[in-house]
Amino acid sequence: MEKLKPLACQKKLSFGLQLGEPGIVAGDLDLLFQAMTTVLHVAILLARTATTISLVSVDHEGRIVLRVKVIPDKMEPGETAGLFDTNPAFHDSAVGRELGLALPLATKRALSLGGTITVVQDSAQELSIRLE
């Protein structure tokens, strides 16, 4: 995650943490870490300058859910649609061009661990990327 620090500093982002009760994660921690890094990279790329990216973990029906909430900057319509599809076809968005195959690979890593990655528009101003 150190590689993301310069980009986050450049955009003057801060991070808020709300961690729920510790849980047990079954699976390959390296794969989970790689998927989490990609989710955070997406959040940093989408974030409006000088805002806070919130990381919230909750226990939802025995599953740990990581929600990364971000206020996006100048989002184009459809920019997040299909962002984490497993099809490695070119995604025509700034984030897709920057991260390329990292996006479908993150989803495949999450799927291999029995999870998913989804993007949800919470409100007109807030976006959640959920890693379950």
C-alpha positions in Angstrom: 0.0 0.0 0.0 3.0 2.2 0.2 2.9 2.7 -3.5 -0.5 4.5 -3.1 0.8 7.0 -0.6 2.3 9.5 -3.0 -1.0 9.6 -5.1 -3.1 10.0 -1.9 -0.8 12.8 -0.7 -0.8 14.5 -4.0 -4.6 14.6 -3.9 -4.5 15.7 -0.2 -6.7 12.8 0.8 -7.3 11.6 4.4 -8.5 8.2 5.5 -11.1 7.4 8.2 -11.2 4.0 9.7 -14.2 2.3 11.3 -13.3 -1.2 12.1 -15.8 -3.7 13.4 -15.1 -6.7 15.6 -12.1 -8.7 14.4 -13.0 -11.7 12.4 -11.4 -14.7 10.9 -10.5 -14.6 7.2 -10.2 -18.0 5.6 -8.2 -18.0 2.4 -5.0 -16.6 0.9 -4.1 -13.4 2.6 -1.9 -12.3 -0.3 -4.8 -12.5 -2.7 -7.0 -10.6 -0.3 -4.3 -7.9 0.2 -3.9 -7.5 -3.6 -7.7 -7.2 -4.1 -7.9 -4.6 -1.2 -5.0 -2.6 -2.7 -6.8 -2.4 -6.1 -10.0 -1.3 -4.4 -8.1 1.4 -2.5 -6.3 2.5 -5.7 -9.7 2.9 -7.5 -11.0 4.9 -4.6 -7.9 7.2 -4.6 -8.2 7.7 -8.4 -12.0 8.5 -8.1 -11.7 10.7 -5.0 -12.3 14.4 -5.1 -9.2 16.3 -3.9 -9.0 17.1 -0.2 -11.7 14.7 0.9 -11.7 11.7 3.2 -11.9 8.1 2.0 -13.7 6.1 4.7 -12.9 2.4 5.2 -15.6 0.6 7.2 -15.5 -3.0 8.0 -18.7 -4.7 9.3 -19.7 -8.3 10.1 -22.7 -9.0 7.8 -24.2 -12.4 8.4 -20.9 -14.0 9.3 -19.0 -12.3 6.4 -16.6 -9.5 6.8 -17.5 -6.6 4.4 -15.1 -3.8 3.7 -16.8 -0.7 2.4 -14.6 2.0 0.9 -16.6 5.2 0.7 -15.5 8.0 -1.5 -16.8 11.3 -2.8 -16.0 11.1 -6.5 -14.5 13.9 -8.6 -16.2 14.7 -11.9 -17.5 11.2 -12.6 -18.5 10.6 -16.1 -21.9 8.7 -16.5 -21.2 5.0 -16.5 -17.6 5.4 -15.3 -18.0 2.8 -12.6 -20.4 0.6 -14.5 -18.7 -2.7 -15.1 -15.5 -1.5 -13.5 -14.9 -4.7 -11.6 -16.3 -7.1 -14.3 -14.2 -10.2 -14.7 -14.0 -9.7 -18.5 -10.6 -8.3 -19.1 -11.9 -6.2 -22.0 -10.7 -2.6 -22.1 -12.7 -0.4 -19.8 -13.2 3.1 -21.3 -12.8 5.2 -18.2 -9.9 7.1 -16.7 -9.6 4.5 -13.9 -9.9 1.6 -16.4 -7.1 3.0 -18.5 -4.9 3.6 -15.5 -5.4 0.2 -13.8 -6.0 -2.0 -16.8 -6.0 -5.7 -15.9 -5.7 -5.0 -12.2 -9.5 -4.5 -12.1 -10.7 -7.9 -13.4 -7.8 -9.6 -11.5 -9.0 -8.0 -8.2 -12.5 -9.4 -8.9 -11.1 -12.8 -9.7 -9.1 -12.8 -6.5 -12.1 -11.9 -4.5 -14.2 -14.6 -6.3 -11.5 -17.2 -5.6 -11.9 -16.4 -1.9 -15.7 -16.7 -2.1 -16.3 -13.0 -2.2 -17.3 -10.2 -4.5 -16.4 -6.6 -5.4 -19.2 -4.2 -6.2 -19.6 -0.5 -6.8 -22.7 1.2 -5.4 -23.8 4.8 -5.7 -24.9 5.5 -2.1 -26.1 9.1 -2.8 -25.6 11.8 -5.3 -22.2 12.6 -3.7 -21.0 9.3 -2.3 -19.8 6.0 -3.9 -19.1 2.7 -2.1 -16.8 0.0 -3.3 -17.6 -3.1 -1.4 -15.3 -6.0 -0.9 -17.0 -9.0 0.6 
